Amino acid sequence: MKYFTILPSADLARYVRFFWVLEHNLADSEPYFHRTMADGCAEMVFHFKGRFDEILKTDQSELSFHAGIHGQSQSFRRFRIDEDFGIFGVYLYPFAVPALFGIPATELSNQMPDLTTFLGQAGTELEERVMLAADHTRRIEIVSEFLRKCIRSHEVHEPAVFSVISSVIRSNGLAKIPDLAAQSFLSTRQFERKFLAFSGFSPKLFSRIIRFHSALNEYGNKEKSLTEIAYECGYYDQSHFIHDFKAFSGDHPKTYFSGNAEGMGYRDV
């Protein structure tokens, strides 16, 4: 399995956190199960090799898209594939959705439309170009060019709100929302309305999801117990930690940190 990330150019860093690639050749025809977690950020996803089936809550499955956008989410999804695969992703800040595509982030929350549904003919053309690209360097060039056009055509810039959302991410969800609201020079109602429109979630839920990700990032740290991870990530007690972890990942933290969790093999790369 191969997984790596690439930073964007300086002019796109305001909206793109990083590009990522996940590739895997299946051994002995064993299916691969992939799991996406709750996430405060959206991402564009291109399956340039292979195509996954999404396993629904009913245990039925349906064919996933070749290319689409995975909105910020508050729950996990499961996928399965029976062939070699390659995925190219563009991990965005949540406010990139309204800023670049001209829609409130709330319209994409917990949604996963294909690119044609989301962007129309422009999405179809972008998908074709990325799929036919010779390598990942070219894929980055194609997507970067597309996003620069979005900036020129649609960019909406809200410095105060963008700064607040970025501060929540940088603080791993531990920033005090009332303090951030005060710093934004907005009334409480204005702040909550703008935060929802540009992040897709309320400040409280967004902070919970970001805090959960700070716990995920402790994967592989053998120096800390689950209790230490929970407290350092801002959870008041173990039960609170377990509750959020199961809600956002579908796994008990013991399972995840054991290294045997479904679809987490890329973290061992």
ABEGO torsion letter per residue (X at the ends): XBBBBBBBBAAAAAABABBBBBBBBBBGGBBBBBBBBBBABBBBBBBABEBBBBBBAAGBBBBBBABBBBBBBABBBBBBBABBBBBBBBBBBAAAAAAAAGBBAAAABGBBBBAAAAAEAAAAAAAAAAAABABAAAAAAAAAAAAAAAAAAABBBBAAAAAAAAAAAAAGGABBAAAAAAAAGBBAAAAAAAAAAAAGBBAAAAAAAAAAAAAAAABGBAABBAAAAAAAAGBABAAAAAAAAAAAAGBBAAAAAAGABBGAAAAAX
